[in-house]
Amino acid sequence: MVRCSCIPWSSKKQAEKIEDVPDKSAGDQANWQPLSDYLSTSELQILGQLASRVRVMLDPSMPATLHGTSRVQEGVPLAIVNPNAPDKRYVILHELMHHQLDELGCPSLCCTLQGREPPADSWLRRTQFQIFVRGLLVQLWELIQHSRFNSMIDRVFRCGPESARDGEYRGYMNRNLLPTYGMCRSDGHVSIKKVAVAAHVATVFLECSQEMRREFLEFVKSKYLDWEEMIQLGKHICSCIHPCDVEFLKLSSKELNTIMYSMLNDLKNVLDSLDLRMTIDMGKIRPLKVKFNQRCSTAVNIDFLNPSKTSSSMVSAGGFGGRFGFDARHKKEDEGVANSSSRERAIRASFATEKRSKNSVCCAETMGRSQQVILRCACCS
């Protein structure tokens, strides 16, 4: 059994917790605002019919490290924004694009470790597969998704992620500490820290200003003895991700399908670059029998294969998840589907503040020799 601190573990306490939480949906709706409060009529036309359905909700309870998140509530797509975010307009557009990607078929990820554990010579052996998937893999998948819409947002709406990212990384440097996505402590093994810092380097190169790139590289050089390898790996991760400037609503279904598979191909190349000493088997995008959280309609299986193991036991994990089956018209797949359209901002916030949202849910169960862990966080609940 894998435990998580975000929920109580006795059924009695869980029942008490549910009874103590009032239904605030009616109050929430009173705070919903239309996109027209933030965007012009011409801008709304570019965003299509989704713009008429999305509502903005300002949430002052968000931690400073979290600028925005998104979810569907009572069938309404929400862009939830920290009122203290330096550029609320970008945050709203960012969350709307995540909703748009979901509606157009961006897949959830079901990540499975084939065999009880990674190879002995893999750095992944020094941490937990579930934590790797929930943290680092989610961050990398998010960067890939962002790369498909940030250029368009910059061209059409004249705003970008720099305002949020620069402040985030300046805060890390001021504290002289970089998050390791939960994989280890600050004094953890160098092989894990190398990969974590490399992911930060890639993030800075993809989503920060030129000035922050220079400052951050100097910070890494001054803090880590293995800074050359860290920066080299970070730049390689960045080279595996291929930004493009497209307006999704102008694409044909075939072109959209190409975009989705190109993102998965980027993810496979990134995972291959991490030297996991494992084979990554990326499946096909398949429709789900039941839409997850009213927003995700497709999923893909990603198997992490230990070449030295033949056991069929497995560990499945993901950023978000629901136990759904694939559409009956397709071959039946493993039950666990972990939604990777989780927002890495919520993951970073939970690592930085150790604060879980009231909407966070985590569950775990054991099934014979198999173990399945499902995690949901506030950003997609």
For each residue, the residues with C-beta under 8 A, 3 or more apart:
1: 364 365 366
2: 130 364 371 373
3: 9 364
4: 7 362 364 375
5: 356
6: 356 360 361 362
7: 4 14 17 360 361 362 363
8: 13 14 17
9: 3 13 14
10: 13 14
11: 14 15
12: 15 16
13: 8 9 10 16 17
14: 7 8 9 10 11 17 18
15: 11 12 18 19
16: 12 13 19 20
17: 7 8 13 14 20 21
18: 14 15 21
19: 15 16
20: 16 17
21: 17 18 358
22:
23: 26
24: 27 28
25: 28 29 73 74
26: 23 29 30
27: 24 30 31
28: 24 25 31 32 57 73
29: 25 26 32 74
30: 26 27
31: 27 28 57 58
32: 28 29 55 56 57 76 78
33: 37 38 55 56 57 58
34: 37 55 56
35: 38 39 44 47 51 52 54 55 56 92 96
36: 39 41 44
37: 33 34 56
38: 33 35 56 88 89 92
39: 35 36 43 44 47 51 89 92 93
40: 43 44
41: 36 44 45
42: 45 46
43: 39 40 46 47 156 157
44: 35 36 39 40 41 47 51 52
45: 41 42 48
46: 42 43 156 247
47: 35 39 43 44 50 51 96 100 249
48: 45 51 100 249
49: 52 53
50: 47 53 54 77 96 99 100 103
51: 35 39 44 47 48 54 96
52: 35 44 49
53: 49 50 76 77
54: 35 50 51 76 77 78 79 96 99
55: 32 33 34 35 76 77 78 79
56: 32 33 34 35 37 38 78 79 80 81 92
57: 28 31 32 33 78 79 80 81
58: 31 33 80 81 82 83
59: 62 80 81 82 83
60: 82 83 84
61:
62: 59 66 67 69 80 82 84 349
63: 66 349 352 353 355
64: 82 84
65: 168 171 345 348 349 352 353
66: 62 63 69 82 345 346 348 349
67: 62 81 82 85 86 91 164 345
68: 79 80 81 82 85 91 92 94 95 345
69: 62 66 80 95 343 345 346 378 379 380
70: 77 78 79 80 95 96 98 99 343 379 380
71: 78 80 293 295 359 378 379 380 381
72: 75 76 77 78 99 293 294 295
73: 25 28 76 78
74: 25 29
75: 72 294
76: 32 53 54 55 72 73
77: 50 53 54 55 70 72 96 99 295
78: 32 54 55 56 57 70 71 72 73 95
79: 54 55 56 57 68 70 91 92 95 96 99
80: 56 57 58 59 62 68 69 70 71 95
81: 56 57 58 59 67 68 85 88 91 92 95
82: 58 59 60 62 64 66 67 68 85 91
83: 58 59 60 88
84: 60 62 64
85: 67 68 81 82 88 91 164
86: 67 163 164 167
87: 90 91 159 163 164
88: 38 81 83 85 91 92
89: 38 39 92 93 157 159
90: 87 93 94 153 157 159 160 161 163 164
91: 67 68 79 81 82 85 87 88 94 95 164
92: 35 38 39 56 68 79 81 88 89 95 96
93: 39 89 90 96 97 153 157 159
94: 68 90 91 97 98 146 149 153 161
95: 68 69 70 78 79 80 81 91 92 98 99
96: 35 47 50 51 54 70 77 79 92 93 99 100
97: 93 94 100 101 149 153
98: 70 94 95 101 102 145 341 343
99: 50 54 70 72 77 79 95 96 102 103 295
100: 47 48 50 96 97 103 104 149 248 249
101: 97 98 104 106 145 148 149 248 341
102: 98 99 106 295 296 297 341
103: 50 99 100 295 297
104: 100 101 248 256
105: 256 257 260 285 297 298
106: 101 102 145 260 263 296 298 341
107: 260 264 285 296 298 299 300 340
108: 288 292 296 298 299 300 318 320 321 337 338 339 340 341
109: 137 141 299 300 302 318 319 338 339 340
110: 299 300 301 302 316 318 321 333 334 336 337 338
111: 133 137 302 304 316 317 318 338
112: 301 302 303 304 314 315 316 334 336
113: 117 118 129 304 306 314 315 316 317
114: 303 304 305 306 309 311 312 314
115: 118 305 306 308 309 310 311 313 314
116: 309 311 313 315
117: 113 125 129 306
118: 113 115 122 124 125 129 276 277 278 304 306
119: 122 125 277 278 306 307 308
120: 125
121: 125 277
122: 118 119 125 275 276 277 278
123: 126 127 189 191 192 194 195 275 276
124: 118 127 129 132 276 277 278
125: 117 118 119 120 121 122
126: 123 184 188 189 191 192
127: 123 124 131 132 183 184 192
128: 131 132 183
129: 113 117 118 124 132 133 304 315 317
130: 2 133 134 315 317 373 375
131: 127 128 134 135 181 182 183
132: 124 127 128 129 135 136 137 181 183
133: 111 129 130 136 137 138 317 318 319 338
134: 130 131 137 138 182 317 318 319 347 375
135: 131 132 138 139 181 182 183 347 351
136: 132 133 139 140 181 183 195 196 199
137: 109 111 132 133 134 140 141 271 319 340
138: 133 134 135 141 142 319 340 342 344 347
139: 135 136 142 143 181 199 203 344 347 348
140: 136 137 143 144 199 202 237 267 270 271
141: 109 137 138 144 145 267 319 340 341
142: 138 139 145 146 342 343 344
143: 139 140 146 147 202 203 206 207 241 344
144: 140 141 147 148 241 263 266 267 270
145: 98 101 106 141 142 148 149 263 341
146: 94 142 143 149 150 161 206 207
147: 143 144 150 151 206 241 242 243 244 266
148: 101 144 145 243 244 246 259 263
149: 94 97 100 101 145 146 152 153 248
150: 146 147 153 154 160 161 207 243
151: 147 154 155 243 244 245
152: 149 155 156 245 246 247
153: 90 93 94 97 149 150 156 157 159 160
154: 150 151 157 158 159 160
155: 151 152 245
156: 43 46 152 153 247
157: 43 89 90 93 153 154
158: 154
159: 87 89 90 93 153 154 163
160: 90 150 153 154 163 207
161: 90 94 146 150 164 165 207 208
162: 165 166 207 208 209 212
163: 86 87 90 159 160 166 167
164: 67 85 86 87 90 91 161 167 168
165: 161 162 168 169 203 204 207 208 212
166: 162 163 169 170 208 209 211 212
167: 86 163 164 170 171
168: 65 164 165 171 172 348
169: 165 166 172 173 200 204 208 212 216
170: 166 167 173 174 212 215
171: 65 167 168 174 175
172: 168 169 175 177 178 179 200
173: 169 170 176 215 216 219
174: 170 171
175: 171 172
176: 173 223
177: 172 186
178: 172 196 197 200
179: 172 182 196 348 351 352
180: 183 184 185 186 188 192 193 196 351
181: 131 132 135 136 139 196 199 347 351
182: 131 134 135 179 347 351
183: 127 128 131 132 135 136 180 188 192 195 196
184: 126 127 180 188 189 192 193 196
185: 180 188
186: 177 180
187:
188: 126 180 183 184 185 192 193
189: 123 126 184 192 193
190: 193 194 226
191: 123 126 194 195
192: 123 126 127 180 183 184 188 189 195 196
193: 180 184 188 189 190 196 197 224
194: 123 190 191 197 198 226 229 230 233
195: 123 136 183 191 192 198 199 233 274
196: 136 178 179 180 181 183 184 192 193 199 200
197: 178 193 194 200 201 220 224 230 234
198: 194 195 201 202 230 231 233 234 236 237
199: 136 139 140 181 195 196 202 203 234 237
200: 169 172 178 196 197 203 204 216 234
201: 197 198 204 205 216 217 220 230 231 233 234 235 237 238
202: 140 143 198 199 205 206 234 235 237 238 241
203: 139 143 165 199 200 206 207 208
204: 165 169 200 201 207 208 212 213 216 234
205: 201 202 208 213 234 235 238
206: 143 146 147 202 203 238 241 243
207: 143 146 150 160 161 162 165 203 204
208: 161 162 165 166 169 203 204 205 212 213 216
209: 162 166 212 213
210: 213 214
211: 166 214 215
212: 162 165 166 169 170 204 208 209 215 216
213: 204 205 208 209 210 216 217
214: 210 211 217 218
215: 170 173 211 212 218 219
216: 169 173 200 201 204 208 212 213 219 220
217: 201 213 214 220 221 231
218: 214 215 221 222
219: 173 215 216 222 223
220: 197 201 216 217 223 224 227 230 231
221: 217 218 224 227 231
222: 218 219
223: 176 219 220 227
224: 193 197 220 221 227 230
225:
226: 190 194 229 230
227: 220 221 223 224 230 231
228: 231 232
229: 194 226 232 233
230: 194 197 198 201 220 224 226 227 233 234
231: 198 201 217 220 221 227 228 234 235
232: 228 229 235 236
233: 194 195 198 201 229 230 236 237 273 274
234: 197 198 199 200 201 202 204 205 230 231 237 238
235: 201 202 205 231 232 238 239
236: 198 232 233 239 240 273
237: 140 198 199 201 202 233 234 240 241 270 273
238: 201 202 205 206 234 235 241
239: 235 236
240: 236 237 266 269 270 273
241: 143 144 147 202 206 237 238 266 270
242: 147 262 266
243: 147 148 150 151 206
244: 147 148 151 259
245: 151 152 155
246: 148 152 250 251 259
247: 46 152 156 250 251
248: 100 101 104 149 251 256 259
249: 47 48 100
250: 246 247
251: 246 247 248 255 256 259
252: 255 256
253: 256 257
254: 257 258
255: 251 252 258 259
256: 104 105 248 251 252 253 259 260
257: 105 253 254 260 261 285
258: 254 255 261 262
259: 148 244 246 248 251 255 256 262 263
260: 105 106 107 256 257 263 264 285
261: 257 258 264 265 285
262: 242 258 259 265 266
263: 106 144 145 148 259 260 266 267
264: 107 260 261 267 268 282 285 300
265: 261 262 268 269 282
266: 144 147 240 241 242 262 263 269 270
267: 140 141 144 263 264 270 271 282 302
268: 264 265 271 272 280 282
269: 240 265 266 272 273
270: 140 144 237 240 241 266 267 273 274
271: 137 140 267 268 274 276 280
272: 268 269 280
273: 233 236 237 240 269 270
274: 195 233 270 271
275: 122 123
276: 118 122 123 124 271 280 304
277: 118 119 121 122 124
278: 118 119 122 124 304 305 306 307
279: 304 305 307
280: 268 271 272 276 302 303 304 305
281: 302 303 305
282: 264 265 267 268 300 302
283: 286 300 301 302 303 333
284: 300
285: 105 107 257 260 261 264 298 299 300
286: 283 298 299 300 326 327 330 333
287: 297 298 326 327 329 330
288: 108 291 292 296 297 298 299 324 325 326 327 337
289: 324 325 326 327 328
290: 322 324 325
291: 288 294 295 296 297
292: 108 288 295 296 297 299 320 322 324 337 339
293: 71 72 296 320 322 339 380 381
294: 72 75 291
295: 71 72 77 99 102 103 291 292 341 380
296: 102 106 107 108 288 291 292 293 299 339 341
297: 102 103 105 287 288 291 292
298: 105 106 107 108 285 286 287 288
299: 107 108 109 110 285 286 288 292 296 324 326 337 339
300: 107 108 109 110 264 282 283 284 285 286
301: 110 112 283 333 334
302: 109 110 111 112 267 280 281 282 283
303: 112 114 280 281 283
304: 111 112 113 114 118 129 276 278 279 280
305: 114 115 278 279 280 281
306: 113 114 115 117 118 119 278 309
307: 119 278 279
308: 115 119
309: 114 115 116 306
310: 115
311: 114 115 116
312: 114
313: 115 116 369 370
314: 112 113 114 115 334 370 371
315: 112 113 116 129 130 370 371 372 373
316: 110 111 112 113 334 336 338 371 372 373
317: 111 113 129 130 133 134 338 372 373 374 375
318: 108 109 110 111 133 134 321 336 337 338 339 340 342 374 375
319: 109 133 134 137 138 141 338 339 340 341 342 347 375 377
320: 108 292 293 338 339 340 341 342 374 375 376 377 380
321: 108 110 318 336 337 338 339 374 375 376
322: 290 292 293 337 339 374
323: 335 336 337 374
324: 288 289 290 292 299 335 337
325: 288 289 290 328 332 333 335
326: 286 287 288 289 299 330 331 332 333
327: 286 287 288 289 330
328: 289 325
329: 287
330: 286 287 326 327 333
331: 326
332: 325 326
333: 110 283 286 301 325 326 330
334: 110 112 301 314 316
335: 323 324 325 372
336: 110 112 316 318 321 323 372 374
337: 108 110 288 292 299 318 321 322 323 324
338: 108 109 110 111 133 316 317 318 319 320 321 374 375
339: 108 109 292 293 296 299 318 319 320 321 322 342 376 380
340: 107 108 109 137 138 141 318 319 320
341: 98 101 102 106 108 141 145 295 296 319 320 380
342: 138 142 318 319 320 339 346 347 377 379 380
343: 69 70 98 142 346 347 377 379 380
344: 138 139 142 143 347 348
345: 65 66 67 68 69 348 349 379
346: 66 69 342 343 349 350 357 377 378 379
347: 134 135 138 139 181 182 319 342 343 344 350 351 377
348: 65 66 139 168 179 344 345 351 352
349: 62 63 65 66 345 346 352 353 355
350: 346 347 353 354 355 356 377
351: 135 179 180 181 182 347 348 354
352: 63 65 179 348 349
353: 63 65 349 350
354: 350 351
355: 63 349 350
356: 5 6 350 360 378
357: 346 360 377 378 381
358: 21 378
359: 71 376 377 378 381
360: 6 7 356 357 376 377 378 381
361: 6 7 375 376 381
362: 4 6 7 373 374 375 376
363: 7 373 374
364: 1 2 3 4 371 372 373 374
365: 1 371 372
366: 1 370 371 372
367: 370 371 372
368:
369: 313
370: 313 314 315 366 367
371: 2 314 315 316 364 365 366 367
372: 315 316 317 335 336 364 365 366 367
373: 2 130 315 316 317 362 363 364
374: 317 318 320 321 322 323 336 338 362 363 364
375: 4 130 134 317 318 319 320 321 338 361 362
376: 320 321 339 359 360 361 362 380 381
377: 319 320 342 343 346 347 350 357 359 360 380 381
378: 69 71 346 356 357 358 359 360 381
379: 69 70 71 342 343 345 346
380: 69 70 71 293 295 320 339 341 342 343 376 377
381: 71 293 357 359 360 361 376 377 378
